[in-house]
Each structure stands twice: as C-alpha cells, then as structure tokens.
Amino acid sequence: MCDTATQSEKHTGNLLSAPVFPGPDNSIDAEAARHYVIDPAAEARLVRKQDLRVLPMVFLMYFFTFLDRTNLGNAKVAGIEADLGLGAYGFNVGACLYYGIYFFADIPASLSVKKFGFIMLPISCIAFGIVTLCTAFIHNEGSFYAIRLLLGLSESFQFPGLSYVISRFYRRSEVTTRVSFFMLAAAGLSSAFGGLLASGLLSLGSIGSVSSWRNIFLVEGHVFSFL
C-alpha cells in the first residue's frame, strides 16, 4: 500500500511540474489540468513581459487613432471651413458622418478582427493614415464628407480590435486595467500633444505645394501610414 501511495505521489508530482498541452483535437486532459499548478512568480514574470511587449504597441496605435480624431478641430482653427466653403453647418455634418459610420461599423469591425486575426489592425492603421494623407488634398464639400466617412470606417477597427488583442493575452481579471490604461493614457496624451503638434506644423508655412491646415494632415498621414 505504501508503494502504491508513493507511485501516486510521483504521478501527481509529474503532473504538477509538466505543462499540459492541447491534443490534436484541441482538447485537454481534464484530470491532468486539474492537478496542474501554475507558479505565481513565473506567472507574474510572464504578465510583466507581456505588459512590456503588448501594451506599448496597443498604446501607440490608439494614440495615433485619437491624434487623428483631434486633427479636425485643429484644422478648423486654421481655416478649413473657409477654404472648403463648408460653413458651420457643413463642418458639423462632416463631424457627424465620422461618428455615425464609426458607430455602425464597430461591431462588424470587431467580428472581422476575430475572424481574420490581428493583421486587421495594421491594415486599419495604414488605411486611416492614407485617408488622413488624402485629406490634405481635398478642395470641396463633397470630398470632405467622403473623407470623413472613410476615416470613420477605417478607424472603427481600432478600439474593438485592440481590446480583443488584450483579451487574448491576459486573464479576464487583468483585461479591465489594461484597457483602461491604453484608453485613458492614449486619449489624454494625444489631446495634449495634438494641439502642440498642429501649432508647430502650422508655423512651418508651406510644405511643397501644401500649406496652412493641410500641413497637419500631410505630415500626420505620412506618420500614421509608415511608422
């Protein structure tokens, strides 16, 4: 009986020390998983490593997204309404078009990220960078509305997609803190930094054939597309 107990302890010890991997059909031995113990210190090191690798990327992408959203307000101060013949009403319609398409595309965008994977996020970032770049070359009210629709559509992938990325790397209890971090930090810093950047770009005068508020979209569009 003693030998049997010893063999049982050895078997359990192996389960405690050996990792449990899914089988060919993605199933996991429930009995083995029940005895498998995760080392808290090792888990903490893994979480810290993920924080250093995942969160900076998430923060940077959401920072660019929010920075792109603040562009329109800075461009308004620089005279985009008068240059495009929008007026207050036309400008507000353009702003509403952005948020309208963003709202309706949010769920389909989230589902597409889940289906096609994380590759949708850099594609989205490149897309809204190109749209931002094109904004520097619009000349009438119709093109302004079209650009705002395309911008809302391309940026709709960012928040649900980045939230999905975080949920794949962290436990449920850890997700809220990380999502709050990239939302609040990125949104706050982009709002503060966006005005300073716009002021600097407006002070440059002309960049090639582009000047005034167009400088903002020209430079930031290049950054969003190629960084």
C-alpha positions, -999 to +999 in steps of 0.1 A: +000+000+000+029+023+008+044+016-027+011+024-042+009+057-024+045+065-034+037+058-071+006+081-068+027+109-054+052+105-081+025+106-108+009+137-092+043+153-089+049+149-127+015+165-134+024+194-112+057+200-129+049+191-165+030+215-188-004+204-201-008+210-239-039+206-260-042+174-280-046+171-318-083+179-314-076+209-292-088+190-261-070+190-228-069+161-203-092+174-176-076+152-149-041+164-158-052+201-159-069+197-125-036+188-109-015+213-128-004+242-106+008+275-120+038+291-103+026+326-092+061+340-095+065+327-130+030+339-140+039+374-126+071+375-147+051+364-178+025+392-172+052+418-168+069+406-200+035+408-219+030+443-204+063+455-219+057+439-253+019+442-259+009+474-241+033+498-259+021+486-293-016+489-282-009+524-267+009+536-298-019+525-322-046+540-301-026+572-295-024+577-333-061+570-336-070+597-311-045+621-325-062+617-359-095+625-344-083+658-329-070+669-363-103+683-374-106+707-345-071+720-351-078+723-388-110+743-380-089+769-362-066+771-391-094+778-416-106+746-432-142+758-431-135+789-452-111+771-476-136+743-484-167+765-483-183+744-455-197+769-431-206+759-396-233+735-407-212+717-433-184+713-408-207+697-382-222+674-408-188+661-416-181+655-379-214+637-375-207+615-406-174+603-390-191+592-357-221+578-374-202+554-396-178+546-367-208+536-346-224+513-372-191+497-383-179+490-348-195+455-344-187+443-380-151+455-375-148+436-342-161+404-358-137+408-387-107+411-363-119+379-346-122+361-379-091+372-398-068+379-368-046+407-357-035+415-392-066+437-395-051+462-370-021+473-390-042+473-421-066+496-404-038+519-392-023+521-427-058+528-441-067+557-419-032+570-424-038+571-462-072+587-457-056+613-434-030+620-460-056+624-487-074+650-466-045+674-473-056+675-510-094+679-508-109+711-522-147+710-518-176+700-495-183+666-512-148+654-509-147+665-472-178+643-465-164+613-484-131+616-464-149+617-431-169+586-440-138+567-450-119+578-419-147+566-396-148+533-414-111+527-412-107+537-376-137+516-364-113+486-362-091+501-336-109+500-303-126+466-306-096+452-323-071+464-296-095+452-269-096+418-285-058+417-286-056+424-249-082+398-241-061+371-259-030+378-237-045+384-203-069+369-178-104+383-175-095+400-142-064+417-159-081+430-190-100+459-175-069+475-161-050+472-194-079+485-215-084+515-191-047+522-194-045+524-231-078+543-234-072+570-208-034+574-214-036+574-251-066+597-253-053+621-228-018+624-242-030+627-278-053+655-269-025+674-252+001+666-278-021+671-308-025+708-303+012+713-299+020+693-330-006+712-350+008+745-338+043+735-349+031+723-383+011+755-389+041+776-382+061+759-410+043+779-436+042+757-467+054+722-473+059+719-510+025+729-525+007+724-492+002+750-465-020+760-436-042+733-422-032+709-449+002+706-433-014+688-403-030+661-425+000+658-448+026+651-421+005+631-397-009+610-426+026+600-436+035+591-400+003+570-395+008+551-427+045+543-425+055+542-388 
